[in-house]
Amino acid sequence: MKRTSQSPAAGTDFDGTRLTVARRLRRKTKATLAREVGVTPTAIGQFEKNLSNPTQSVLAQLCLQLGLPRDFFGAGRPLALLPASGAHFRSLRSTSAAAREQALAYGELCLELVDLIGAYVDLPPVSLPEFELPEELSDDDIAEAARLTRQAWSIEPGPIASVVQALEAHGVIALRLPERTDAAVDAFSTYSGSRPLVFLSPTKDDKARSRFDAAHELGHLVLHPDTEPGSKLVEQEANRFAAEFLMPRDEIIDDLPRRIDWPTFHDLKRHWGVSLRALVFRAHTLGRLSDASYRRANQQLSIWGFPEPGPLGPAESPQVLGMARQLITDSGYDFADIMAAGRVAPEVAESVMDAASNDRPKLRFV
């Protein structure tokens, strides 16, 4: 396609930040998008920085190539960008920059949706516990943080009924990543916007694994509010938090076997709602399994692969946003009209709501 020079824009109702988000959502570089719409990469950069606006014909091409309606790019509802430095990805080293940027762009659009819903419904207030933590965390520090989180959230001893619902009840918005997301992204969390967000894998339709993932991301929110993401140590700390949060040491240690006893591990799996792999990990870190037994157990787990034996059922699902939508609809509002007026990308609204429950809410309407 022939590249064209830019004449003055036909209108000023254009937000360049939204173009940046849309381009990252589609995993396109400036050069790729410029080639597709027939302008220069410099022109795309100027659009994104709001130094100039596209003509109506170029804007039409942008809409076509990015698969988003004209209204999405309108000014009036600025988007908050989520910095990569404030997002904890489960597999940061194996995740490409393009895949991370795509996931962050989806997160930015989800945050917009959450903020819009929050203008109509009082969502649960954010109540993440805050602790004075040392710069270098010991195992005892991490275990104490998990214990105090359970205490602050009034979680009774024993298994947690639903980890996702526990997060949602305390203001953490849990969502599922779209099916098209790069598998390397897996899961991530961020509190760079107005609310903490936890994104879970769309491919792990397994209750045990999804519960551990949610607890792992909670660990990042509690332990690492100002920690640079991505290091192996940071991920290990989140794993230790998740293990203590889901399986408190004092409640499980006497039940963990001192040898590889799969029937006992299966009983514990059903009781605590965690995977065999998580239980083997827990037994080893608490000194119940020797290094040699731990290696043999993991070899057997690798042979079994995924899904591992004894599935517990489908993954836990987010509910709060689905409940909020039902409340808005019951109050006489057209949810689709609200999303359109708020310039929420239709596919984002559909993706988030498809993963939410239709259970009726107990939220105060404002």
N, C-alpha and C positions, 0 to 999 in steps of 0.2 A: 504493500500500500504506500502511496506517495505521502511523504511527510509535508505537512502544511505549516505555514507560519501562523501565528496567533493574532487574530484581530481582537479588539476589546470584547469582553464577555457580554452576552446578551442580558445578563442579570447579575445581581450580587448575592442571590440566595444560594450560596455554596460554601461549604465548610471543608477546607483542605485536610483537616485532621481526620475526617470521615473517609476521605480518599485513602489516606495512609492506612487506616484500619482495614478498609476493604481490600486493599492491595495485599497486605500481609495475610489476611484471612484466606485469600486465594493463592498464596505462596508465589506471588509474582514479584520480580524485581522491577525497578523503574524502567530499565531498558526493555524488558519484555513487554510491559504494559504500553510503553511508548510505541513500540513497534506495532502492537496490535491495533492501536487507535490512530496511528499516523501522525504522531508528534515526536518531538525530541525528548530524551530523558530529562534534559534541563527543564523543559516545559512541565513535565510531571512533577519535578521537584518544586517548581514555582507554585503549581497548584496546591501541593501539599503544605507549603509554607504560607499559603494565603497571600502570596506576592502578586498573583494574578488569578483570574478565573477562566475556566474553559468556555469556549463558545458553546452555543446550544448544540451544534452538530457534534463537537468533540465530547460534550457531556453525554450525549445520546450513545456514543460509542463506548464511553467509560461504563455506562450502565449495562450495555450489552455484554461487554467483555468480562465485567465483574459479577454479572448476574444479580444486580440489586436495583430496586426501583429508584426513580429520579428523586423522590421525596427523602430517601435515605441520606442523600448528600446535602440536604438543605441546612442552612445555618439556624441557630436558635437554641439547639440543645447540644452543647459541647460535650465531647466524649473525654473521659479521663483515661489517659494512657497508663498501662501497668508496666513498670520497668522490669527488665529481665533480672536485674540485681535484687529485686524484691520478691521473686518467685522461686519456690523450691520444687524442682522437678525430680521425680524419683530416679530417672535415668539420664541425668544431665550430660554425662560424658558421651553417651551413645546417641544422644538426640541432636540432630542437626540444628543449626541456627534458624533455618527456614521453618522447621517443624515447631521450634519453640516460639517463634514469632507468630506462627499461625495459631497456636494454642493461646498465646497472650491476647491476640486480636479477638478471638472468641470470648476470652475472659472479659475483655473491655466491653464487648457488646452485651454480655450477660450482666455485667455490673450496671450498665445502663438500664436494662430490663428490670433488675432488682430495685434500682432507685425509683423507677417509674411506678412500679407496684407499691413501693413504700409511700408514695404520695397519696395513695388511696386506702391503704391498709396499714395498721400498726403491726409491723413484723416484730418478732421477738427481739428484745434489745440484746446487743452484744455484751456478753459477760464472760470473756476469757479471763481466767485468773492471772494475776501478775505476781511474779516472784523476784526476789533479789537473788540472782544466780551468778556464780563466779564465771570468769571468762573461760576457764577450762573446767568442763563438767566431769565429775566422777560418776561412777555407776550409782553411788548412793544419792548424789544430787538429782540424777534423772529419776530414780525410783521415788524419791520424796516429791518431786514435781508431779509425777503421775498420781501419787497418793493424794496430794493436796488438790489436784484437779478433780478427782472423784469426790473428795470431801466438799469442795466448793460447789459442785454440781449436784450434791445430795444423792449420789449414786450409792445404793445399798450394797453391802457385801455380796459377793457372788458374781455370776455372769451378767454382763450388760445386755439388757433386752434388745436394744437397737443402738448401735454406735452412731449411725447417720441421724437418727431422731434425737439422740443426745446432743449432737452438734447443732442441729437445727433449733432445738429448744433454747439454746443459749446464743442465738444470733449468728451462728456460722452458716452460711448458705452453701449447701452441698448440691453439686450438679454433676451431670455426666458429660463427658466430652463427646462430640459428634462421632458417628461411626467412621467417617472418613479420616479421622485424626491418625497421624503417623503412630504406629504401634509402639515406637520407642518412647513416646511421650509418657505413656502409662498413667501417671497421675501427677497432680501438682497442686500447690496451695499458695495463696498470696493474701497479704493484708495491706496492700499498697493503695487500695481504693477506700471507699466509705465503709465497707464491710469486709470481714474475712471471707474468702471464697475457697472451697475445697472442690477440686475437680477429680472425678473418679473415672477409671477406664471403662469404656463402653463394651469391651470384649470380655471382661472378667465377670461372667454371669454365675458367680460362685459366692455364696454367702460368707464362707470363712475368709476367703481372700479379700473380699470387699470390706469386711469389718476391719481387718488388719490394715488395709490401705487407708481407711478413714482415720483410724487411730494414729497411724504413722504421720499423716498430714496434720492432725491435731498436735502431735509432738513438735512439728516444726513451728506451728503458730505459738505454742507455749514456750518452747525452749529457744527458738531462733528468731525472735522479732527483728534483730539487728545483725544477724550473722550472714556473712556472704554465703550464698547457696552453692551447692555443687560438689563439695568435698566428700570423700568417702567417710570421713569421721562424722560429719554432720548427718549423713544418712544413717550411719550406725547408731548415733544417739537417738534419732527418731524411732528406729526399730526397737531400741531398748525401752523407750517411753511407751511405745505401743504394747510391748509385751507386758510391762508392769501395769499399764492401764487396763488391759483386757484380762490379765491373769495375775492378780496381786500375789507377790511372793509368799506372804504369810498364809494365804488361803490355798495355794496350790502345791507348795513344795513337798508336803508330806504325801501327796497323792501321785507325784511323778515317779515313775519306776527308775530303778538303779541299773536296769539292763534294757535291752531292746525288747519291749513287750507290746506288740502291736494291738492286741485286744484291749489292753489298758489305755493305750494312746487313743484308740477309737472311742472308748467310753469318755475320755476327757475331751475329745474333739466335740462330741455331741453335747456335753455339759457346758463347756466354755464357749462354744461357737467359734472356734479357731481351727486352723489347718493342722494336719499332722506335722508339717514342716515347722510351723510356729511352735508347736509343743516340743518337738525335738530340740529346736533352738533354745527354748526356755529351760528344758531339762539340762542342757549342757551348760548354759550360762549360770545356772543355779548350782552347778556342781553335782548333779544327780547322775549324769551320763559322763563317762570318761571320754577322752579325746578319741580313742579308738572306736568306742561304741557310737560316738557321734558321727564319725566318718562312715561307718558301716550303715548307719541309719539313713544318712543322706544318699549313699550309693543306692540303697533300696528305693528311696523316694524318687531318685532320678530315673530308675528303671520303670517305676510306675508312671512317672510323668504327670501331665495335667490333662483332664481333671484327676486328682488323686482319689483313691478309694474312699467310700463313705461320704458322698456329697451331702451337704446340709440343706440344699435348696437354692433358689435364685438369690442374687445379690440384693442387699438392702437398697431400697429406693428412696430418693428425696421425696418429701411430701409438702413442705411449707408453701412453696410457690403454687402448687396445684390447689392447696387449700385456699390460698389468697385469691386465686382466679375464681374459684367457686363463690367466695364471699362477694367479690366484685360483681359477678353475674347475678347472684341472688339479690343484690342491692339495686338492680335495675340498669346497670351499666353494660355497654357492649364492649367486651374485652378486646375484640379485634380492632374496634375503632380507637380504643385507648392506645393500643400498640402502634397503630398507624399514625395517630396524632403525635405520638412520642418519638416517631422516626425509628422505632425499633426494627431491625432487620427481620423480615417475616420468617426466614428460615431459623433464626436464632430463637424467636418466640416459640415456634413450632417444636424445635428440638428440645428446648428446656421443658416445655409443658408436656410433651409426650412422655418424658421420663418422670413426671410428677404424678402423685396420687390424686384421685378425685374425692378423697375423703373430705367431709365437711369440716370447716375450720372453727377454731375458737379464738378468733382474733378480733380485736376491737376496731371497728370501722371509724375512720376520721373524716 
